[in-house]
C-alpha cells in the first residue's frame, strides 16, 4: 500500500499520550484528488517527458521546476526574456513545493522584506481575479499572538515597520482575539497582531499558473531532465550538460531547493550553496463541526506553531525551538527519485509542537487525525534566504534556502532575481542579508550545516538585537582567542569568525551596577546586561588606552609588475588611489548607480622583495567574499593584476586612546609622535621581537590610535607585549560593542548596516572621499549627476530627547522617522552615546513630495535643518522627539556641556 493511502485515525489527545510508542507509517499533506490535479495541470503547461526535445542554445537555463524556479522564469519572460528553458528532474512541484501549507504573510522583521512579500501577495491576489488564474487564494487575514511581554514588544515594533510600507495592521487585546477567533485560547495572551490582508493559497496551483504564463510568453519547460554539469568558459557559465543533451547559455539559475547544494557541486569551480534539509511537520485533521472556512491564519510563535483551515478541518504545524532542535535529514544525500514523497512520521519529534498546538486550540484534543505530514525543507546557516550571483562563477545565480517560506516569497523573489540578472540591481528592494556572497567556504561544510540547521529551523524564536547562534562555533578565531577568553571575553560570530564583543569586568572594576556574566548575555529589547561593562571599555578608549582584536577584518593584496594595479584601482575606486606610499586612503567601490558595492581603506606599499608596488586593502569582515568577487570580476583579462585574499595571514590589533601613541612608542624603534607618524598614514614597523607589522594611524572609531596588521605567527607575542607594557597606562581589553558606541556617536556609517548598493557617497556624507578630477571610474557618471542636480535623501544622526535609558524598549534600527508627522525614513543603527549622554540613532531622511515621491534637490541640508521641522522616531509604538544633525557633534570628540553640530571633514 502506498503512503498516501494510509489515512490515520485516532484523536490528537491519544497521540499526545502515546508518543513514546515510536513512529508510524507516513501520511500525506494532499489528497488523491489534489495529486491528480497536479498531473492534469502539468500536461497543460509542460513538455511531456517522452517528448523532450531540448534546444541547443538558450539565453537562460533555470534548474528547478518548483514555485521559485517557475516564478523566476515567469518574471524573466515579463521583461521580454523569453529565450528561457526550465529544467525539472521530476515533475513540476514534485520536490518540496507540493507539500507546502500555502501561508502568505507580509509581517516580517524587516521593511525591505515586507515590500518583497507585499509584491507576492498582491500578485497572487491578481492571479485569483483572472478567469483561468485560480490558485486557491483566500484573503482570510492572520493573527499573530503574544504570550509574553517581550513578544508583544516585537509585535509593536513590527506594526511600526508595517506602517512604513502602508500595510494595514492592528494591535489586539486578548478579548479582541476571543471575539475574532473563538476557536483559540486567549486567556494566557498579552495581545496579538491582526493583519487583514494576509491569506492562503494552494501551492500546486501557484506553480501551475507560473508555469502556464511563462510558457505563454515563450519559455520552454521540460520535465524529467536532470542537470549533470554546468560547464564554464572564462570563469562564466557556458553550457549546461543534461540527461537529454547540452544547452549553451549565458545565464544559469539554481532554483533546485534542497538539491541546490549538490547542484552547485556540479560546476568547476564548485558553487557553494549552504543549504541542508530538515524535517518539517504538520498535522491535518478530519472536518471539525462548526469550523470557520475563513478561519484566519493563526501564528503562536511562543508556542512554536501555526494553524490554518483545511477542507473543513485544521492544518497545524510549526518549527521546533532551539532548545529542542530540529531534525536534519539527507545528510548523506537525497535519495534518487525523491518526488512527491514524504518522510516517516516521528511523533516523538513532533511532540514539542503538539503541546503548543493543543494549548492554543484546545478543541483539537478531540479532533480526529487525518495525517501527520513530515516533509523535508531546506534551511540555511542564518535563517535568511540565498539569492544572487555566485562568487565562484559569473552569471551563475541562486535562489534557494527558502526555510519553508517559498510560497509567500516566490513572487517577490522571482521579480527581484530577474531584475538582478537584467538590470544588475533590484528595483523592489536591496536584500544584502539574503545575498549569497555573505557566506565564506566554511558555511557550506556539510557537518557544520547539519548541526546549524537544528537551530536555524527555529523561525519563531524571539529575535533580539544581538542574538547569536550557539552551534557550529569556534572554527575561525584569532591567535589570541584563548587569551581573550581567559580575560573574560564574550564572543559573537561574524562571517564564521569569533570576535570579542565585550568583556566581563573584573571584581575590582568600578561598575555602576554589577551583573552576573550569565545575566549580561540574556536577550532584551531594553538596556542590555552588558551596558555598564561596555561603558568601562568606552571610557578607557576615551581616557586611557584599549586593545581591540580586529583580526576578522577582510585583508586583500593587489599587485602588478608595473602600474597596472594602480590603474585598476583608480577605475574601481571613487577616491584617488594615486597618492604617496604609506597614505591610508578611505574609498568606496561603487556600482554604475553610484551605490556602495564595498567600503574599504587602501594603502600603497612598496614590496622590497620584488621592488614592485602593491596595495593593501582593508574591508569589513562581512565583505570578504563580496569584495574579492567585485575585484576579480573587473580584473584585466591579460592577468597583469593579481589579487589575493590574505585575511588569515594577518591578525589585527587596534590600539585606541590618548595613551596609544606613547604605549606603541615604548615597544617599537619607530617614532610614533604625530609629526613623525601622521594620522591616515601607514608604516611597516617592528614591535617587540616581531617584524613587518603593517601599522596605520587610524582606529575606525574616530579616536587617536593605531591599527596593526601583524603576521599571524607574531600576534600572540605582540598582544602580550602591549598588555604587559600597557599596565602603566591603564590598558584594558575592549570588544566590538565599544567600537559600535564610539562610531555611532561620531556619525560613522558602516557598510551593510548604514550603507549598501542603493546608497551613494553624496547621500552618506562621504563626498569628500570622492575624486571626480580623474579618468572614468565605476559610478562616476551617477555621481556627476548627483553633484549637478542634488539628492533626495541624506544620512543623519538623531539624538533622542527625554529618553530614559531604563525604558522597556530601546531603538535598535529600522525605526520609522517622522518629520512633522510624515514618514520620511528609517533608522539604520543605534547606540547610547556616553559622551553625548544621549541615545543616538543613525538613519536616512528622505525629501518627499505630497505623493510620497522623492524630491531631488541641491538644498537637502536646508530641508533637513528647516527650523519649523519637528522630528520623531517610533520605538515600538512610542514616538520620541529627536534632534537631527548632518555632521559629527563636536562633543563626540571632547567633553562639552551641550552637543553642537559642526562640520568635521574626514569623519
C-alpha positions in Angstrom: 0.0 0.0 0.0 1.4 3.4 -0.9 2.0 6.1 1.7 -0.8 8.3 0.5 -3.4 5.6 1.0 -2.7 5.5 4.7 -5.1 7.8 6.4 -4.7 7.7 10.2 -7.4 7.5 12.8 -7.5 8.5 16.5 -7.6 11.8 18.4 -4.8 14.2 19.0 -5.2 13.6 22.7 -4.4 10.0 22.2 -1.4 10.9 20.1 -0.1 13.1 22.8 -0.4 10.4 25.4 1.3 7.7 23.3 4.2 9.4 21.5 6.6 7.1 23.3 5.3 4.2 21.2 7.5 5.3 18.3 7.0 6.3 14.8 4.3 5.0 12.4 3.8 5.0 8.7 3.9 8.3 6.8 0.9 10.4 5.9 0.4 12.8 3.1 -0.4 16.5 3.0 -2.5 16.3 -0.2 -5.5 14.1 -1.1 -5.7 11.9 -4.2 -7.8 14.4 -6.0 -5.1 17.1 -5.4 -2.4 14.8 -6.7 -4.5 14.0 -9.8 -4.9 17.8 -10.4 -1.1 18.1 -10.3 -0.8 15.6 -13.1 -3.6 17.2 -15.2 -2.1 20.7 -14.8 1.4 19.7 -15.7 0.2 18.2 -19.0 -1.2 21.6 -19.9 1.9 23.6 -19.4 5.0 21.4 -19.8 6.6 19.2 -22.4 5.8 15.6 -21.8 8.8 13.6 -20.6 8.8 11.3 -23.6 8.7 14.2 -26.0 11.6 16.3 -24.6 13.5 18.0 -27.4 15.8 20.5 -25.8 17.1 23.5 -27.7 20.8 23.6 -28.4 21.0 27.1 -27.1 19.1 29.4 -24.7 19.8 32.7 -23.0 18.9 31.4 -19.6 18.6 27.9 -18.1 16.7 27.6 -14.9 17.1 24.4 -12.9 14.2 23.6 -10.7 10.5 23.4 -11.5 9.2 24.3 -8.1 7.5 27.6 -7.2 10.7 29.5 -7.1 12.0 28.3 -10.5 8.7 28.8 -12.3 8.3 32.3 -10.8 11.8 33.3 -11.9 11.1 32.1 -15.4 7.7 33.9 -15.5 9.3 37.2 -14.3 12.1 37.0 -16.9 9.5 36.5 -19.6 7.6 39.5 -18.4 10.7 41.6 -19.2 10.8 40.1 -22.7 13.5 37.5 -21.9 11.6 34.5 -23.3 14.6 32.6 -24.5 14.5 30.7 -21.2 14.4 26.9 -20.5 13.2 25.5 -17.2 14.6 22.0 -16.4 12.9 19.8 -13.8 14.4 16.4 -13.0 11.0 15.1 -12.0 7.7 16.8 -12.4 6.7 20.4 -11.7 6.4 21.0 -7.9 7.4 17.4 -7.0 10.2 18.4 -4.7 9.1 20.3 -1.6 6.6 22.8 -3.1 3.8 20.2 -3.3 3.5 19.7 0.4 3.7 23.4 1.3 0.9 24.7 3.6 0.4 27.8 1.4 0.6 30.6 4.0 1.1 34.1 2.6 2.1 36.8 5.0 3.7 40.2 5.0 4.6 40.8 8.6 8.3 40.1 8.9 11.1 41.8 10.9 12.4 44.0 8.1 10.6 46.6 6.0 12.6 45.7 2.9 11.5 42.1 3.2 7.9 43.3 3.8 8.0 45.1 0.4 9.0 41.9 -1.3 6.3 39.9 0.4 3.7 42.5 -0.4 4.5 42.1 -4.1 4.0 38.4 -3.8 0.7 38.7 -2.0 -0.7 41.3 -4.4 0.5 39.2 -7.4 -1.4 36.2 -6.1 -4.5 38.3 -5.4 -4.3 39.4 -9.0 -4.0 35.8 -10.3 -7.1 34.8 -8.4 -9.1 37.5 -10.1 -8.3 36.2 -13.6 -10.7 33.9 -15.3 -8.3 31.0 -15.5 -6.0 32.0 -12.8 -7.4 30.4 -9.6 -4.7 29.5 -7.1 -7.0 28.8 -4.1 -6.3 32.3 -2.8 -8.3 33.3 0.2 -7.7 36.6 2.0 -8.6 35.3 5.5 -6.1 37.6 7.3 -3.7 36.4 10.0 -3.4 36.7 13.8 0.0 36.5 15.5 -0.4 36.1 19.2 1.9 37.1 22.0 2.2 35.1 25.3 5.0 37.2 26.8 5.7 40.9 27.2 8.8 40.7 25.0 6.8 39.0 22.2 4.2 41.8 22.5 7.1 44.3 22.1 8.2 42.6 19.0 4.7 42.9 17.6 4.6 46.6 18.4 7.9 47.0 16.6 6.5 45.1 13.6 3.4 47.3 13.4 5.7 50.4 13.3 7.6 48.8 10.4 4.4 47.8 8.6 3.2 51.4 8.7 6.3 52.3 6.6 5.1 50.1 3.8 1.5 51.1 4.0 0.4 47.7 5.2 -2.8 47.6 7.3 -2.2 46.1 10.8 -3.8 46.3 14.2 -2.8 45.5 17.7 -5.4 43.4 19.5 -6.2 42.9 23.2 -6.8 39.3 24.3 -10.6 39.9 24.4 -10.4 41.1 20.8 -8.7 37.8 19.9 -11.6 35.9 21.5 -14.2 37.8 19.5 -12.3 37.5 16.3 -11.4 33.8 16.6 -13.4 31.9 19.2 -11.6 28.6 18.3 -8.4 29.6 20.1 -7.5 30.0 23.7 -6.9 33.6 24.7 -6.6 33.7 28.5 -2.7 33.4 28.5 -2.2 36.1 25.9 -0.7 39.6 26.3 -2.1 40.7 23.0 -1.9 40.0 19.2 -1.3 41.4 15.8 -4.1 41.4 13.2 -3.2 41.7 9.5 -6.4 41.5 7.5 -4.8 41.3 4.0 -2.8 38.1 4.6 -4.1 34.8 3.3 -3.6 31.3 2.0 -3.3 29.7 -1.4 -2.7 26.2 -2.9 1.0 25.7 -3.7 0.5 23.3 -6.6 -2.0 25.7 -8.3 0.6 28.6 -7.9 3.3 26.5 -9.6 0.9 25.7 -12.4 -0.1 29.3 -13.1 3.5 30.5 -13.1 4.5 27.7 -15.5 1.5 28.3 -17.8 2.0 32.0 -18.0 5.7 31.6 -18.6 5.1 29.2 -21.4 2.6 31.5 -22.9 5.3 34.1 -23.0 7.7 31.7 -24.9 9.5 29.9 -22.0 10.2 26.2 -22.6 9.6 23.9 -19.7 10.9 20.3 -19.7 10.3 17.6 -17.1 12.3 14.5 -16.5 15.5 16.3 -17.4 18.4 16.3 -14.9 21.4 18.5 -14.9 24.7 16.6 -15.0 27.2 19.5 -15.1 27.4 23.2 -15.6 30.4 23.9 -17.8 32.2 27.2 -17.7 34.4 29.3 -20.0 36.5 32.2 -18.8 35.0 31.8 -15.3 31.5 32.3 -16.6 28.5 30.0 -17.4 28.8 28.5 -20.8 27.0 25.2 -21.2 24.5 23.0 -19.2 25.1 19.3 -19.7 21.8 17.5 -19.2 20.5 13.9 -19.3 18.9 14.9 -22.7 21.8 16.8 -24.3 23.7 20.0 -23.9 22.3 23.6 -23.9 24.7 26.6 -24.4 23.6 29.5 -22.3 24.6 32.9 -20.9 23.0 32.5 -17.5 22.2 29.6 -15.2 19.9 29.9 -12.3 20.0 27.3 -9.5 16.5 27.0 -8.1 16.9 23.4 -7.0 15.6 23.8 -3.4 17.0 21.1 -1.2 19.1 19.8 -4.1 20.7 23.3 -4.6 23.9 22.4 -2.7 24.5 19.2 -4.7 23.8 21.0 -7.9 26.3 23.7 -7.1 29.0 21.0 -6.8 28.4 20.0 -10.4 30.3 23.1 -11.6 34.0 23.7 -11.9 34.8 25.6 -9.8 32.2 24.4 -7.4 29.5 26.9 -6.4 28.9 26.9 -2.7 25.2 26.9 -1.8 24.9 26.3 2.0 21.6 24.6 2.5 20.7 21.4 4.4 17.4 19.6 4.6 15.4 19.4 7.9 12.2 17.6 8.7 9.1 19.8 8.9 5.9 18.6 10.4 2.2 19.5 10.3 -1.0 17.6 11.1 -4.3 17.7 9.2 -7.5 16.8 11.0 -10.7 15.4 9.7 -13.5 18.0 9.3 -14.5 19.7 12.6 -18.1 20.7 13.1 -18.5 24.5 13.1 -15.0 25.2 11.8 -14.9 28.5 10.0 -13.9 28.0 6.4 -12.4 31.5 6.5 -10.5 30.9 9.7 -7.7 33.5 9.9 -4.2 32.0 9.8 -3.1 31.8 13.5 0.6 32.0 14.5 1.6 31.4 18.0 5.4 31.9 17.9 5.8 31.4 21.7 4.1 28.0 21.2 6.2 27.4 18.1 3.1 26.7 16.0 0.7 27.9 13.3 -2.8 27.0 12.1 -5.0 27.3 9.0 -8.3 25.9 7.9 -8.0 22.9 5.6 -11.1 21.2 3.9 -13.3 21.8 7.0 -10.6 20.8 9.4 -7.4 22.3 10.6 -3.9 22.1 9.5 -1.4 22.8 12.3 2.4 22.7 12.2 5.4 24.6 13.5 9.1 25.0 13.9 11.0 23.4 16.8 12.6 25.8 19.3 16.4 25.9 19.7 16.4 24.1 23.0 14.6 21.2 21.4 16.3 21.4 18.0 15.2 20.3 14.5 15.9 17.0 12.9 18.3 17.2 9.9 17.8 14.7 7.1 19.5 13.5 4.0 23.0 14.2 5.4 24.4 11.6 3.1 22.4 12.6 0.1 18.9 12.8 -1.1 17.6 9.5 -2.4 17.1 9.2 -6.2 13.7 9.9 -7.5 12.6 11.6 -4.3 9.5 13.1 -6.0 6.1 13.6 -4.3 7.5 11.7 -1.4 7.4 12.3 2.4 9.4 11.0 5.4 8.3 8.6 8.1 6.3 10.1 11.0 8.1 10.9 14.2 5.7 11.7 16.9 8.4 12.0 19.5 10.0 14.8 17.4 6.6 16.4 16.8 5.7 16.3 20.5 7.1 19.7 21.3 5.0 21.3 18.6 1.9 19.3 19.5 1.9 20.7 23.0 1.8 24.2 21.7 -0.9 23.3 19.2 -3.2 21.8 21.8 -2.6 24.7 24.2 -3.6 27.3 21.6 -6.5 25.3 20.1 -7.8 23.0 22.8 -10.7 21.7 20.7 -8.1 19.7 18.7 -7.7 17.4 21.7 -10.8 15.6 20.4 -10.2 16.0 16.7 -9.7 13.0 14.5 -6.3 12.9 12.8 -6.3 12.6 9.1 -2.5 12.5 8.9 0.8 13.7 10.2 2.9 15.1 7.4 6.7 15.0 7.6 8.1 16.8 4.5 11.7 17.9 4.1 12.5 21.6 3.7 15.9 23.3 3.1 17.4 25.7 5.7 20.4 28.0 5.7 23.1 28.8 8.4 21.5 32.2 9.3 17.7 31.8 8.7 17.9 34.0 5.6 17.2 33.1 2.0 20.0 32.6 -0.5 19.7 34.9 -3.5 22.0 36.4 -6.1 25.1 35.8 -8.2 27.6 33.3 -7.0 31.1 34.4 -6.2 32.7 31.4 -8.0 31.2 31.5 -11.5 29.9 34.6 -13.3 26.3 34.6 -14.5 25.5 31.7 -12.1 22.6 32.8 -10.0 21.0 31.1 -7.0 17.5 31.3 -5.4 17.3 28.7 -2.7 17.1 28.1 1.1 13.6 29.3 1.5 13.1 28.0 5.0 9.6 26.6 4.3 8.5 30.1 3.2 8.9 29.6 -0.6 5.2 30.2 -1.4 5.0 33.6 0.3 8.3 34.7 -1.1 8.1 33.2 -4.6 6.5 36.2 -6.4 8.9 38.8 -4.9 12.0 36.5 -5.3 11.1 36.0 -9.0 10.9 39.7 -9.6 14.0 40.5 -7.6 16.2 37.9 -9.3 15.0 38.8 -12.8 15.9 42.4 -12.1 19.4 41.4 -10.8 20.0 39.5 -14.0 18.6 42.0 -16.4 19.4 45.4 -14.7 22.2 44.5 -12.4 20.2 45.6 -9.3 16.7 45.2 -7.9 14.2 48.0 -8.0 12.0 46.3 -5.5 14.5 46.3 -2.6 18.1 45.7 -1.6 18.5 42.4 0.1 22.1 42.2 1.3 21.0 39.9 4.3 19.9 37.3 1.6 22.9 37.8 -0.7 24.7 34.5 -1.4 28.0 36.4 -1.2 27.6 36.9 2.6 29.0 33.4 3.0 32.5 32.1 3.2 33.6 28.5 2.3 33.1 27.2 5.9 29.4 27.8 5.6 29.0 25.1 3.0 30.7 22.4 5.2 28.1 19.7 5.4 28.8 18.7 9.0 28.5 22.3 10.0 25.2 22.7 8.1 23.8 19.5 9.7 24.5 21.0 13.2 23.5 24.5 12.4 20.1 23.8 10.8 19.0 22.1 14.0 19.0 25.6 15.4 18.0 27.7 12.4 14.8 25.8 11.9 13.6 27.8 15.0 12.0 30.5 12.8 9.6 31.6 15.7 12.4 32.0 18.2 12.3 35.6 19.6 14.8 37.8 17.9 16.7 40.3 19.9 19.2 42.8 18.6 22.3 40.8 19.3 21.1 37.2 19.0 23.9 34.6 18.4 23.7 31.0 17.2 25.3 28.5 19.5 26.0 25.7 17.1 28.9 25.4 14.6 31.1 27.9 16.6 34.8 28.3 17.4 36.1 27.5 13.9 37.6 30.8 12.7 39.4 32.5 15.5 42.2 34.8 16.3 45.6 33.6 17.5 44.9 35.4 20.8 41.4 33.9 21.2 42.4 31.9 24.3 43.9 34.9 26.0 40.8 37.0 25.3 38.6 34.2 26.6 40.6 34.0 29.8 40.3 37.8 30.2 36.5 37.5 30.2 35.6 38.0 26.5 32.1 37.2 25.4 32.2 36.3 21.8 29.9 36.8 18.8 30.2 35.3 15.4 30.5 37.3 12.2 31.2 35.6 8.9 32.0 32.4 11.0 34.7 34.4 12.8 34.7 34.5 16.6 35.0 38.2 17.8 35.1 39.6 21.3 32.0 41.7 21.7 32.6 42.8 25.3 34.4 41.7 28.4 33.1 40.8 31.9 34.5 43.4 34.3 36.9 42.4 37.0 35.6 42.3 40.5 37.6 45.4 41.4 36.3 47.4 38.5 34.2 50.4 39.4 30.9 49.2 37.8 27.8 51.2 38.5 25.6 48.1 38.5 27.4 44.7 38.6 25.5 41.9 36.9 26.4 38.2 36.7 28.0 37.3 33.4 25.2 34.9 32.6 22.6 37.6 33.1 24.7 40.0 30.9 24.2 37.8 27.8 20.4 37.5 28.1 18.3 38.9 25.3 16.3 42.0 25.9 14.6 44.8 24.0 15.7 47.3 26.7 19.0 48.1 28.4 21.4 45.2 27.7 23.0 43.4 30.6 26.5 44.3 29.2 25.7 48.0 29.1 27.9 49.0 32.1 30.7 46.6 31.0 30.9 48.3 27.6 30.8 51.7 29.3 34.0 50.9 31.1 35.7 49.9 27.8 34.3 53.0 26.1 35.8 55.2 28.8 39.1 53.5 28.6 39.2 54.2 24.8 38.4 57.9 25.5 40.6 58.4 28.6 43.4 55.8 28.6 44.1 53.0 26.1 42.3 49.9 24.9 43.2 47.0 22.7 40.6 45.5 20.3 41.2 42.3 18.4 40.2 43.1 14.8 41.7 40.0 13.1 38.5 39.2 11.4 38.7 42.2 9.1 39.0 41.4 5.4 42.5 41.9 4.0 43.4 41.8 0.3 46.6 42.3 -1.5 46.6 43.8 -5.0 49.9 43.6 -7.1 51.3 44.1 -10.5 54.8 44.4 -12.1 54.1 47.8 -13.4 51.4 50.5 -13.0 48.6 48.1 -13.9 47.4 47.6 -10.2 47.2 51.4 -9.7 45.3 51.9 -12.9 43.0 49.1 -12.0 42.2 50.5 -8.5 41.7 54.0 -10.0 39.0 52.5 -12.2 37.5 50.6 -9.3 37.5 53.3 -6.6 35.7 56.6 -6.1 38.7 58.2 -4.3 42.2 58.9 -5.8 44.4 55.9 -5.1 47.4 57.6 -6.8 48.8 59.0 -3.6 52.1 58.6 -1.9 53.4 55.3 -0.4 52.1 54.9 3.1 49.0 57.0 2.6 45.8 55.5 4.0 43.0 56.2 1.5 39.4 55.7 2.6 37.3 54.9 -0.5 34.2 53.3 -1.8 33.9 50.9 -4.7 30.7 51.8 -6.4 28.3 50.3 -8.9 27.1 52.1 -12.0 24.3 53.7 -10.0 26.9 55.2 -7.6 25.9 52.9 -4.8 28.4 51.2 -2.5 29.4 47.7 -3.5 32.3 47.9 -1.0 33.7 50.3 1.5 37.4 50.0 2.3 40.8 51.5 3.1 43.7 51.1 0.7 47.4 51.7 1.4 50.0 51.8 -1.4 53.1 49.9 -0.2 56.4 49.0 -1.7 57.4 45.3 -2.0 61.1 45.3 -1.0 61.4 41.7 -2.2 60.3 42.3 -5.8 60.9 46.0 -5.9 57.3 46.5 -7.2 54.4 48.4 -5.8 51.5 46.6 -4.1 48.3 47.7 -2.4 47.0 46.6 1.0 43.2 46.7 1.2 41.1 46.5 4.4 37.4 46.0 4.4 34.7 44.9 6.9 34.5 41.3 8.0 31.3 40.7 6.1 32.8 41.8 2.8 35.4 39.0 2.5 33.6 37.1 -0.3 31.9 40.1 -1.8 35.0 42.3 -2.0 37.1 39.5 -3.7 34.3 38.8 -6.2 33.9 42.5 -7.1 37.6 42.9 -7.7 38.1 39.7 -9.6 35.0 40.4 -11.8 36.7 43.5 -13.1 40.3 42.3 -13.3 42.1 42.9 -16.7 41.8 39.8 -18.8 45.6 39.8 -19.5 46.4 38.7 -16.0 48.6 41.8 -15.4 47.0 42.4 -11.9 47.0 39.8 -9.1 44.5 39.9 -6.3 45.0 37.7 -3.2 42.9 37.3 -0.1 45.4 37.5 2.8 42.8 37.7 5.7 44.2 34.6 7.5 47.8 35.7 7.0 47.4 38.8 9.3 46.0 39.4 12.7 44.7 42.8 13.5 45.1 44.7 16.8 43.5 48.1 17.3 45.2 50.3 19.9 42.8 53.1 20.8 43.1 56.0 23.2 45.1 59.1 24.2 47.9 56.8 25.6 48.1 54.7 22.5 50.9 56.9 21.0 53.2 56.6 24.0 52.5 52.9 24.5 53.3 52.0 21.0 56.4 54.2 21.1 57.6 52.2 24.1 57.7 48.9 22.2 59.0 49.9 18.8 62.1 51.7 17.4 59.8 53.8 15.1 58.8 57.2 16.4 55.1 57.4 16.9 54.9 61.1 17.5 52.3 62.8 15.3 54.9 64.8 13.4 56.7 61.5 12.6 53.7 59.2 12.2 50.8 61.4 10.9 47.2 60.4 11.0 45.9 58.5 8.0 49.4 57.2 7.2 50.9 53.7 7.3 54.4 52.4 8.2 55.8 48.9 8.4 57.4 48.7 11.9 58.7 46.2 14.4 57.0 45.6 17.8 59.0 43.8 20.4 60.7 41.0 18.6 58.2 40.9 15.7 58.9 42.5 12.3 56.9 43.5 9.2 53.9 44.8 11.1 51.7 47.0 8.8 50.6 49.8 11.1 48.1 52.5 10.3 47.4 55.6 12.3 43.6 55.3 12.5 41.1 53.4 14.6 37.8 53.2 12.6 36.1 54.9 15.5 37.4 58.5 15.4 39.7 58.3 18.4 43.5 58.5 18.1 45.4 55.3 17.9 46.8 52.6 15.6 45.7 49.5 13.8 48.4 46.9 13.4 48.2 44.1 10.9 50.6 41.5 12.2 51.8 38.3 10.5 49.6 35.8 12.4 52.5 33.9 13.9 53.6 37.1 15.8 50.2 38.1 17.0 50.4 36.4 20.5 53.8 38.0 21.1 52.7 41.5 20.1 49.5 41.2 22.2 51.3 40.1 25.3 54.0 42.8 24.9 51.4 45.5 24.6 49.3 44.3 27.5 52.4 44.0 29.7 53.8 47.4 28.8 50.4 48.9 28.8 49.7 48.3 32.5 51.3 51.6 33.4 48.9 53.3 31.0 45.7 51.6 32.4 45.3 49.4 29.3 42.3 47.1 29.1 40.7 44.8 26.5 37.7 46.1 24.6 35.2 44.5 22.2 33.3 45.4 19.2 30.4 46.9 21.2 32.6 49.6 22.5 33.7 50.4 18.9 30.0 50.5 17.9 29.2 53.1 20.5 32.2 55.2 19.5 31.5 55.2 15.8 27.7 55.8 16.0 28.3 58.7 18.4 30.6 60.2 15.6 28.2 59.6 12.7 30.4 56.9 11.1 28.5 54.8 8.6 29.1 51.1 8.4 28.7 49.1 5.2 25.8 46.6 5.3 24.1 48.4 8.1 24.1 52.1 7.2 25.3 52.0 3.6 24.7 49.5 0.8 24.5 49.2 -3.0 21.5 51.6 -3.0 23.3 54.5 -1.2 25.9 56.8 -2.6 28.7 58.9 -1.1 26.7 62.1 -1.5 23.8 60.6 0.4 26.0 59.2 3.2 28.0 62.4 3.6 31.2 60.9 2.2 31.6 63.1 -0.9 35.0 64.2 0.5 36.1 60.7 -0.3 35.2 61.1 -4.0 37.7 62.4 -6.5 35.9 63.4 -9.7 39.0 65.0 -11.3 40.2 61.7 -12.8 39.5 59.4 -15.6 36.4 57.4 -15.6 35.8 55.1 -12.6 32.8 52.9 -11.9 29.9 55.1 -10.8 31.4 58.4 -11.8 28.6 59.3 -14.2 26.0 58.8 -11.5 27.9 60.9 -9.0 28.3 63.7 -11.5 24.6 63.7 -12.0 24.0 63.9 -8.2 26.5 66.7 -7.9 24.7 68.7 -10.6 21.1 68.0 -9.6 21.3 67.0 -6.0 20.0 64.1 -3.9 16.7 63.1 -2.3 17.9 61.6 1.0 20.7 62.2 3.5 22.4 60.2 6.2 21.8 61.8 9.6 22.4 61.5 13.3 19.3 61.6 15.5 19.7 62.4 19.2 16.7 61.3 21.3 15.3 63.8 23.7 13.8 62.8 27.1 14.7 59.2 26.6 15.0 57.1 29.8 17.7 54.5 29.5 15.7 52.3 31.8 12.8 52.3 29.2 11.3 49.0 28.3 12.3 49.3 24.7 15.4 50.7 23.1 15.9 51.7 19.5 17.8 49.0 17.6 17.5 50.0 14.0 14.6 50.1 11.4 12.6 52.6 13.5 10.4 54.9 11.4 11.5 58.6 11.3 8.8 61.2 11.1 9.0 64.9 10.1 6.1 67.0 11.1 4.1 63.7 11.4 5.0 62.5 8.0 7.1 59.4 7.4 10.5 60.3 5.9 12.8 57.4 6.6 14.2 54.7 8.8 16.9 54.4 11.4 19.8 52.1 10.4 21.7 51.6 13.7 21.7 52.9 17.3 23.7 53.0 20.5 24.0 55.0 23.6 26.4 58.0 23.3 28.3 58.0 26.6 30.0 61.3 25.9 26.9 63.0 24.5 24.9 61.5 27.3 22.1 60.9 24.8 20.7 57.9 23.0 21.9 58.1 19.3 20.4 56.7 16.2 21.7 56.9 12.6 19.4 56.8 9.6 18.3 58.4 6.3 15.9 61.3 6.0 14.1 61.4 2.6 12.8 64.6 1.0 9.4 63.5 -0.3 6.5 65.4 -2.1 2.9 65.1 -1.0 2.5 61.9 -3.0 5.5 60.3 -1.3 7.8 60.6 -4.4 11.4 61.6 -3.9 12.3 65.2 -4.4 15.8 65.6 -5.9 17.4 68.8 -4.6 20.7 70.5 -4.1 19.3 72.0 -0.9 18.7 68.8 1.1 20.5 70.3 4.1 18.1 73.2 4.2 15.2 70.8 4.1 16.5 68.7 6.9 17.6 71.7 9.1 14.4 73.7 8.5 13.7 75.3 11.9 10.0 74.5 11.5 10.7 70.8 11.2 9.9 68.6 14.1 11.3 65.1 14.1 10.3 61.9 15.9 11.2 58.2 15.8 8.7 55.5 16.5 10.1 53.0 19.0 7.6 50.1 19.3 4.7 52.4 19.1 6.0 55.3 21.2 7.2 58.4 19.4 10.3 60.2 20.8 11.3 63.7 19.7 14.8 63.8 18.2 17.4 66.4 17.3 18.7 65.9 13.8 22.2 66.6 12.7 24.1 66.0 9.5 27.6 66.5 10.9 29.5 64.9 13.8 28.8 66.6 17.1 31.9 68.4 18.5 31.2 66.9 21.9 31.7 63.4 20.5 35.4 64.2 20.3 35.8 66.1 23.6 33.6 66.9 26.5 31.3 69.9 26.5 28.0 70.9 28.1 25.8 70.7 25.1 26.2 68.9 21.7 26.6 71.4 18.8 26.6 70.1 15.3 29.6 71.3 13.3 31.2 70.1 10.0 34.1 67.8 10.6 35.7 66.8 7.3 37.2 63.4 7.2 34.7 61.7 9.6 
